[in-house]
Amino acid sequence: MRAFVLTDVRTGAVEDVPSPIPEHGQVVVDVRRVGVCGTDVKFFTGEMAYLHQGHARYPIRLGHEWSGTVATVGDGVDKRWVGRRVTGDTMLSCGRCHRCLSGRHHVCESRFELGVRGGFPGALAEQLVVPASALFELPDSVVDAAGAMVEPGGNALRAVRAAGLSTGDRALVLGLGTIGLLVAEFARAEGVEVHLVGNTARSLEFARTLGFAAVWERDTLPQLPWDSVIDASNAESLPALALDLVEPGKKVVYIGLAGTPSLIDTRTMALKDVTAVGILGASHGIAGTIEHYAAGDVDPRPLISATLSLDQTAQVLSGWRPNDAGEGPKIHIDPRT
């Protein structure tokens, strides 16, 4: 089959690789859509922390935001999975350690992260092998494009839940990428008053087209009490700003990752009695995201600016966008083209 293989910093191409064969408990999925995200870009540029921590190395097959159809199943897997439209959890854990057994499989020390950690091949390929235990079935109302947005949606939904918001609360979201916009969408669906901060005229205007009127640049942000501040940016300075802005006794949520270390003043956190929460992965938000998408409470499809071929992956990772792309932050790959 054809798969995109990243062999070194800024070096990758589509290669012919062996088609996957499912082992016990696994399935093979015909991949329909794959989202390219900031993590993939960091692998392309060499900035991804896992490369420097020994959790990943080149060559690597990227792609952890995906949807597809089960083609074959291995021993021990119900054959009724064949033909079902699915997406899946990125975090593939051991299932035996104290973290897994206490409901924290997404931070299992021995985990693989599909297309990210431990060399488990990702979805930027015609087919993908994945444990059946990681699968989530997609209802007919969640089309392939939306299915490949479930993983970023799960991250965003977890961030909103961690913020502890109630109807009528006021939330500030820093960053207008895919995660930030999905955070805003899920918060709005819960009846929260949502404000957003971005740094380009293009991203600000796009957020307004999604129905968000309270969209600001950092310098124009009004002085209001924020019941939660969610940092979904990749700016090293914004975690500290989030802590400075949040109301005392409330919560800041950190889901964005900067390319270099960020600093916060823990004295501020203590003196304001603030709770800070970090979010890693979509695992505990996947089912809820599918429910929201199926119900129409949140529609992620406007965030997709273009769907391109597997052969264009390296260009996308380098920052290229086709001239006819929409204004949304997300680019999808259709591995069949």
C-alpha positions as CSV (number, residue, x, y, z in Angstrom):
1,M,0.0,0.0,0.0
2,R,1.0,3.7,-0.2
3,A,1.9,5.6,3.0
4,F,3.5,8.9,3.8
5,V,6.9,8.3,5.6
6,L,8.8,11.0,7.4
7,T,12.4,10.0,7.3
8,D,14.2,13.0,8.8
9,V,13.7,16.7,9.6
10,R,11.7,18.2,6.7
11,T,12.2,15.1,4.6
12,G,9.3,12.8,3.7
13,A,7.5,11.2,0.8
14,V,4.9,8.6,-0.2
15,E,6.4,5.1,-0.2
16,D,5.1,1.6,-1.0
17,V,5.1,-0.3,2.2
18,P,3.7,-3.7,3.2
19,S,0.0,-3.8,3.7
20,P,-0.9,-4.4,7.4
21,I,-2.0,-7.7,8.7
22,P,-4.1,-7.7,11.9
23,E,-2.7,-9.5,14.9
24,H,-4.9,-10.9,17.7
25,G,-7.3,-8.2,18.8
26,Q,-6.6,-5.8,15.9
27,V,-8.4,-4.7,12.8
28,V,-7.3,-3.2,9.5
29,V,-9.1,0.0,8.5
30,D,-9.4,1.5,5.0
31,V,-8.6,5.1,5.8
32,R,-11.0,7.7,4.3
33,R,-9.8,11.0,5.8
34,V,-6.8,12.1,7.9
35,G,-6.3,15.5,9.5
36,V,-2.9,17.2,9.6
37,C,-2.3,18.9,12.9
38,G,0.3,20.9,14.7
39,T,1.9,17.8,16.2
40,D,2.5,16.4,12.8
41,V,4.1,19.8,11.8
42,K,6.4,19.6,14.8
43,F,7.6,16.2,13.8
44,F,8.3,17.6,10.3
45,T,10.3,20.5,11.7
46,G,12.0,18.4,14.3
47,E,10.6,20.4,17.2
48,M,8.4,17.7,18.7
49,A,9.5,17.0,22.2
50,Y,9.1,13.2,21.9
51,L,12.0,13.2,19.4
52,H,14.3,14.7,22.0
53,Q,12.9,12.5,24.9
54,G,13.4,9.2,23.1
55,H,9.7,8.5,22.7
56,A,9.8,8.8,18.9
57,R,12.4,8.7,16.1
58,Y,12.6,8.8,12.4
59,P,11.4,7.2,10.2
60,I,7.8,7.8,11.4
61,R,4.4,7.4,9.8
62,L,2.2,10.2,11.0
63,G,-1.5,10.7,11.2
64,H,-3.7,10.4,14.4
65,E,-6.9,12.2,13.3
66,W,-8.7,9.8,11.1
67,S,-11.8,8.1,10.0
68,G,-12.4,5.0,7.8
69,T,-14.1,1.6,7.3
70,V,-13.0,-1.6,8.9
71,A,-11.8,-4.0,6.2
72,T,-10.6,-7.1,8.0
73,V,-10.3,-8.2,11.6
74,G,-7.8,-10.4,13.5
75,D,-8.4,-13.3,15.8
76,G,-10.4,-12.5,18.8
77,V,-12.3,-9.6,17.2
78,D,-16.0,-9.7,16.5
79,K,-16.4,-10.0,12.7
80,R,-19.4,-7.7,12.9
81,W,-16.9,-4.8,12.9
82,V,-16.2,-5.5,9.2
83,G,-17.8,-2.7,7.1
84,R,-18.4,-0.4,10.0
85,R,-17.4,3.3,9.8
86,V,-15.1,4.1,12.6
87,T,-12.6,6.4,14.2
88,G,-10.3,5.6,17.1
89,D,-8.4,6.6,20.2
90,T,-4.8,7.7,19.7
91,M,-3.7,6.5,23.1
92,L,-2.9,2.7,23.0
93,S,-2.0,1.6,26.5
94,C,-0.8,-1.5,28.2
95,G,-4.1,-2.0,30.1
96,R,-2.3,-3.5,33.1
97,C,-0.4,-0.8,35.0
98,H,-1.9,1.2,37.9
99,R,-2.5,4.2,35.6
100,C,-4.6,2.1,33.2
101,L,-6.4,0.4,36.0
102,S,-7.3,3.7,37.6
103,G,-8.8,5.1,34.4
104,R,-5.8,7.0,33.2
105,H,-4.8,4.9,30.2
106,H,-4.0,8.0,28.2
107,V,-0.9,8.7,30.4
108,C,0.3,5.1,30.6
109,E,4.1,5.1,30.7
110,S,4.2,2.2,28.2
111,R,1.6,3.6,25.8
112,F,1.9,3.9,22.1
113,E,0.4,7.0,20.5
114,L,-0.9,6.1,17.0
115,G,1.3,8.0,14.5
116,V,3.0,9.9,17.3
117,R,4.8,7.8,20.0
118,G,6.6,4.5,20.1
119,G,6.7,3.8,16.4
120,F,3.0,2.7,16.0
121,P,2.2,3.5,12.3
122,G,-0.3,6.4,11.8
123,A,-3.1,6.9,9.4
124,L,-1.4,8.8,6.6
125,A,-1.7,5.7,4.5
126,E,-4.3,3.7,2.5
127,Q,-4.7,1.4,5.5
128,L,-4.2,1.5,9.2
129,V,-4.0,-1.3,11.8
130,V,-5.4,-0.5,15.2
131,P,-6.6,-2.4,18.3
132,A,-10.3,-3.1,18.2
133,S,-10.5,-1.9,21.8
134,A,-9.6,1.6,20.5
135,L,-12.4,1.8,17.9
136,F,-15.5,4.0,18.1
137,E,-18.3,3.5,15.6
138,L,-19.5,6.5,13.7
139,P,-23.2,7.0,13.1
140,D,-24.4,7.8,9.6
141,S,-24.9,11.5,10.5
142,V,-21.2,11.9,11.2
143,V,-19.6,11.8,7.7
144,D,-16.0,10.9,7.0
145,A,-14.8,14.5,7.2
146,A,-16.4,15.0,10.6
147,G,-15.2,11.6,11.8
148,A,-11.6,12.7,11.2
149,M,-12.3,15.7,13.4
150,V,-13.4,13.6,16.4
151,E,-9.8,13.4,17.8
152,P,-9.3,17.2,18.0
153,G,-12.8,17.5,19.1
154,G,-12.2,15.1,22.0
155,N,-9.3,17.2,23.1
156,A,-11.4,20.4,23.0
157,L,-14.3,18.8,24.8
158,R,-12.1,17.6,27.6
159,A,-10.7,21.2,27.9
160,V,-14.2,22.6,28.3
161,R,-15.1,20.0,30.9
162,A,-11.9,20.7,32.8
163,A,-12.8,24.4,32.9
164,G,-15.8,23.7,35.1
165,L,-18.1,26.1,33.3
166,S,-21.8,26.5,33.7
167,T,-24.5,28.1,31.6
168,G,-24.0,31.9,31.7
169,D,-20.4,31.8,32.7
170,R,-17.8,33.8,30.7
171,A,-14.8,31.9,29.1
172,L,-11.8,33.3,27.3
173,V,-10.1,31.1,24.7
174,L,-6.6,31.9,23.6
175,G,-5.7,30.7,20.1
176,L,-7.8,30.4,17.0
177,G,-6.5,27.2,15.6
178,T,-8.5,24.0,15.3
179,I,-8.5,23.2,19.0
180,G,-9.3,26.7,20.1
181,L,-12.2,27.0,17.7
182,L,-13.6,23.6,18.7
183,V,-13.2,24.6,22.4
184,A,-15.2,27.7,21.6
185,E,-17.9,25.6,19.8
186,F,-18.3,23.1,22.6
187,A,-18.4,25.9,25.3
188,R,-21.0,27.8,23.3
189,A,-23.1,24.6,23.0
190,E,-23.1,24.5,26.8
191,G,-24.6,28.0,27.0
192,V,-21.3,29.7,27.9
193,E,-20.5,33.3,26.9
194,V,-17.4,32.8,24.7
195,H,-14.6,35.3,23.9
196,L,-11.7,34.5,21.7
197,V,-8.2,36.0,21.2
198,G,-6.2,35.6,18.0
199,N,-3.3,37.4,16.3
200,T,-4.1,37.6,12.6
201,A,-6.9,39.5,10.8
202,R,-7.6,36.3,8.8
203,S,-8.1,34.1,11.8
204,L,-10.2,36.8,13.6
205,E,-12.5,37.2,10.6
206,F,-12.9,33.4,10.2
207,A,-13.9,33.1,13.9
208,R,-16.6,35.7,13.3
209,T,-18.0,33.7,10.3
210,L,-18.6,30.9,12.8
211,G,-20.9,33.2,14.8
212,F,-18.5,34.4,17.4
213,A,-18.9,38.2,17.9
214,A,-16.5,38.6,20.8
215,V,-13.2,38.1,19.0
216,W,-10.3,40.2,20.0
217,E,-6.6,40.8,19.5
218,R,-4.6,40.8,22.7
219,D,-4.3,44.6,22.8
220,T,-8.1,45.1,22.4
221,L,-9.2,42.5,24.9
222,P,-11.7,44.1,27.3
223,Q,-11.2,44.0,31.0
224,L,-13.9,41.5,32.1
225,P,-14.0,38.8,34.8
226,W,-13.2,35.5,33.2
227,D,-14.6,32.4,34.8
228,S,-12.1,30.3,32.9
229,V,-9.2,30.9,30.5
230,I,-8.3,28.1,28.1
231,D,-4.9,28.4,26.4
232,A,-5.2,26.6,23.1
233,S,-2.3,28.6,21.5
234,N,1.3,27.7,20.7
235,A,2.6,30.9,22.1
236,E,5.1,30.6,25.0
237,S,3.9,33.9,26.6
238,L,0.2,33.1,26.7
239,P,0.1,30.5,29.6
240,A,1.2,33.3,31.9
241,L,-1.4,35.6,30.5
242,A,-4.1,33.0,31.1
243,L,-3.1,32.9,34.8
244,D,-3.0,36.7,35.1
245,L,-6.5,37.1,33.5
246,V,-8.5,34.3,35.2
247,E,-10.8,35.2,38.1
248,P,-9.5,34.2,41.6
249,G,-10.7,30.8,42.6
250,K,-11.4,29.7,39.1
251,K,-9.6,27.5,36.5
252,V,-7.1,27.8,33.7
253,V,-6.8,25.0,31.2
254,Y,-3.6,24.4,29.2
255,I,-4.1,22.4,26.0
256,G,-1.8,24.3,23.7
257,L,1.9,23.4,23.3
258,A,4.6,26.0,22.5
259,G,7.7,25.1,20.6
260,T,9.8,26.3,23.6
261,P,9.2,26.2,27.4
262,S,6.5,28.4,28.9
263,L,6.8,30.1,32.3
264,I,4.1,30.8,34.8
265,D,4.5,32.4,38.3
266,T,3.3,29.8,40.8
267,R,3.0,32.6,43.4
268,T,0.2,34.1,41.3
269,M,-1.5,30.7,41.1
270,A,-1.3,30.3,44.9
271,L,-2.3,33.8,45.8
272,K,-5.3,33.7,43.4
273,D,-6.2,30.2,44.5
274,V,-6.4,29.2,40.9
275,T,-6.6,25.6,39.6
276,A,-4.6,24.8,36.6
277,V,-5.4,21.7,34.4
278,G,-3.4,20.2,31.6
279,I,-5.0,18.2,28.8
280,L,-3.3,15.4,26.9
281,G,-5.3,13.5,24.3
282,A,-8.9,13.0,23.4
283,S,-9.5,9.6,25.0
284,H,-12.2,10.5,27.6
285,G,-13.8,13.0,25.2
286,I,-14.2,10.8,22.1
287,A,-17.7,9.4,22.8
288,G,-19.0,12.8,23.9
289,T,-17.6,14.4,20.8
290,I,-19.3,11.9,18.5
291,E,-22.6,12.5,20.3
292,H,-22.3,16.3,19.9
293,Y,-21.4,15.9,16.2
294,A,-24.3,13.5,15.6
295,A,-26.8,15.8,17.3
296,G,-25.6,18.8,15.3
297,D,-24.7,20.8,18.5
298,V,-21.2,21.2,17.0
299,D,-20.3,21.0,13.3
300,P,-16.6,20.8,12.8
301,R,-16.7,20.7,9.0
302,P,-16.4,24.5,8.4
303,L,-13.0,24.3,10.0
304,I,-11.7,22.1,7.1
305,S,-10.2,24.4,4.4
306,A,-9.2,21.7,1.9
307,T,-9.0,17.9,1.3
308,L,-5.8,17.0,-0.6
309,S,-4.0,13.9,-1.9
310,L,-1.5,11.8,0.0
311,D,1.2,13.0,-2.4
312,Q,0.7,16.6,-1.2
313,T,1.3,15.8,2.5
314,A,4.9,17.0,2.6
315,Q,3.9,20.3,1.1
316,V,1.1,20.7,3.7
317,L,3.5,20.0,6.5
318,S,5.8,22.7,5.2
319,G,3.1,25.2,5.4
320,W,1.7,25.3,1.9
321,R,-2.0,25.8,1.2
322,P,-3.6,25.6,-2.2
323,N,-4.9,28.8,-3.7
324,D,-8.5,27.6,-3.6
325,A,-8.4,26.6,0.1
326,G,-11.0,27.9,2.4
327,E,-10.3,30.0,5.5
328,G,-10.5,27.2,8.1
329,P,-7.3,26.1,9.9
330,K,-7.6,22.3,9.2
331,I,-6.4,20.5,6.1
332,H,-7.4,16.9,5.4
333,I,-5.8,14.2,3.4
334,D,-7.7,11.6,1.4
335,P,-5.2,8.7,1.2
336,R,-7.2,7.2,-1.7
337,T,-6.2,10.0,-4.0
